[in-house]
Amino acid sequence: MKFIATIFLEGLNVKILLSIFTGEPDMFET
């Protein structure tokens, strides 16, 4: 299960980095 958690966290990191680089933090608009 640790492998799945790592994949999930990696995906979250990528999403955060993308939102920072694109200037569209869509995940913070909740």
N, C-alpha and C positions, 0 to 999 in steps of 0.2 A: 504493500500500500504506500510505502514511502516513495516508490518510483512514480506513482500517479500524482502524489502530492507535489513532487519536484517538478513534474511536467506542468502542473497547474500553476505553480508559483512562477515558473519560467514564462509561461504565457501571460501571466499578470504583469510581470516585469516588462515584457515586450510591449504590451498594450499601454503601459504607463509611459515608456520611452517614446512610443509612436505619438501618443497624445501630446507629449511635451514638445517633440520636434515639429509636429504639424500645427501646434498652437491651438488645438481643439481638445481640451480635456473633457471629453464627453462623459467620462466616468465620474466626474465630480459635479455634474449638473443634476444629480438626483435630489 
